[in-house]
Amino acid sequence: MLKISGHTAERLEDPFGLLEGERYEYFLNIDVDEEDELYSENGLLLKVIFSLEDGSGKIRQYYFIDKGTEKVLDFALEEDEEATVNKYCLENVPVEETS
């Protein structure tokens, strides 16, 4: 079971206007049970590239990162975990600050 305990996120700029919608980069803090094959005593991050278009969100790319070594881990999200991450990202889209 995947548990998200926090995140950082920022909007990615598309200076040439090549991409549809908006893109965001999330770093999700992931808590994993010690019995899970993903477990690392250093902790895990999940880097997610997320797109938002017409109020609908979609994960475009993701990968797990060991916090201690910054090594990319070769694991995939299960279908229910991907749905959880997608929902989390959609609910936590960064709000643009206007001056």
C-alpha positions in Angstrom: 0.0 0.0 0.0 1.3 3.4 -1.1 1.0 6.3 1.4 1.9 9.8 0.4 3.1 11.9 3.3 3.8 15.2 1.6 5.1 16.7 -1.6 6.7 19.6 -3.4 5.3 20.7 -6.8 6.0 23.3 -9.4 4.6 24.3 -12.8 6.9 23.5 -15.7 7.3 26.2 -18.3 6.7 25.5 -21.9 8.3 28.5 -23.6 7.6 27.3 -27.1 3.9 26.3 -26.5 4.5 22.7 -27.8 2.5 20.9 -25.1 -1.3 20.8 -24.6 -2.5 22.0 -21.2 -0.2 22.6 -18.2 2.6 20.4 -16.9 3.7 20.0 -13.3 6.6 18.3 -11.6 5.8 16.7 -8.3 8.2 15.1 -5.8 6.0 12.9 -3.5 7.2 11.6 -0.2 6.3 8.0 -0.1 5.9 5.9 3.1 6.3 2.2 2.5 5.9 -0.7 4.9 9.2 -2.4 5.9 7.9 -5.7 4.4 7.4 -4.1 1.0 10.0 -4.7 -1.7 10.1 -0.9 -2.3 11.1 -0.2 1.3 14.3 1.8 1.9 15.5 3.0 5.3 16.5 6.3 3.6 13.0 6.9 2.4 11.5 7.2 -1.1 10.4 9.9 -3.4 8.2 9.5 -6.4 8.9 12.0 -9.1 5.8 12.6 -11.3 5.3 14.7 -14.4 1.6 15.5 -14.4 -0.5 17.2 -17.0 -3.7 19.2 -16.5 -6.0 20.0 -19.3 -9.7 21.1 -19.1 -9.8 20.1 -15.4 -8.6 16.6 -16.1 -5.3 15.3 -14.9 -3.0 12.6 -16.2 0.3 11.1 -15.1 2.7 11.5 -18.0 5.8 10.0 -16.4 7.0 8.8 -13.0 9.9 7.1 -11.2 10.9 6.2 -7.7 14.0 7.7 -6.2 15.9 6.5 -3.1 16.3 9.6 -0.9 19.7 8.5 0.5 21.4 7.6 -2.8 19.3 9.6 -5.2 19.3 6.4 -7.3 16.3 5.8 -9.6 14.6 2.5 -8.8 13.1 0.3 -11.4 9.6 -0.2 -10.0 6.1 0.4 -11.5 3.0 1.6 -9.8 0.1 -0.8 -9.5 -3.2 0.3 -11.1 -4.8 1.3 -7.8 -1.6 3.1 -6.7 -1.5 5.0 -10.0 -5.1 6.1 -9.4 -4.2 7.3 -5.9 -1.2 9.3 -7.2 -3.3 10.8 -10.0 -6.0 11.8 -7.6 -3.4 13.3 -5.2 -1.7 15.3 -7.9 -5.0 16.6 -9.2 -6.1 17.7 -5.7 -2.7 19.4 -5.0 -2.1 21.4 -8.2 0.0 24.4 -7.3 -1.9 27.7 -7.2 -0.3 30.4 -9.3 0.5 33.5 -7.3 -0.3 36.8 -9.0 1.4 40.1 -8.0 
